[in-house]
């Protein structure tokens, strides 16, 4: 893979994320200047997501709600060789494109992710971030908050994201592990700790581990999502 000619498609699923996008999209403009593209896939927002994002992305797609579906739609129209799936409330490290291109420059790695740090400066969030990164390094399972990147042909070969309402990142990681271990970049993406702060750190930790364990033992994501998003009923 030639680093000079290879470009990245940054795919951002969003639903009512005007505030986060106003904060993070301006910092992504340097990637557009270097020839990468930004694709925003909206799942039916009723806030100012469209107005905020339209001038700051290369493509704005509106589709049905569902992060997995939205990311697949973005991947379908992506024109570049590498896909980077980025949450709307997550900030990339400096020169993330160079880090990704170097990681995938050979066939040693076909996909990867970054370490993650939660945005709160409280010590407990640093512990949580370290635990997430350690678990991911051992298991090879990446979460969406870690900004998963993958060569587009590999993503298509493994069958895209499963169109499930929760655990789509875990399901994709399991499929990608069949073709190789991820490149675990030590550089960090910084993601919002808003959910943890709103619902409580320990409550969120126990909920996420319980849901992952249930999914591991065969629970249907359609039932688990009701526990993860109780207000969505």
Secondary structure as UniProt FT lines:
FT   TURN            3..5
FT   STRAND          8..14
FT   HELIX           18..24
FT   HELIX           25..28
FT   HELIX           29..33
FT   TURN            34..35
FT   STRAND          37..42
FT   HELIX           49..54
FT   TURN            55..56
FT   STRAND          59..62
FT   HELIX           67..77
FT   STRAND          82..85
FT   TURN            88..89
FT   STRAND          90..91
FT   TURN            94..95
FT   HELIX           96..103
FT   TURN            107..108
FT   STRAND          111..118
FT   HELIX           123..139
FT   HELIX           144..146
FT   STRAND          149..151
FT   HELIX           152..157
FT   TURN            158..159
FT   HELIX           168..177
FT   TURN            178..179
FT   STRAND          183..191
FT   HELIX           194..199
FT   HELIX           201..216
FT   TURN            217..218
FT   HELIX           221..228
FT   HELIX           230..232
//
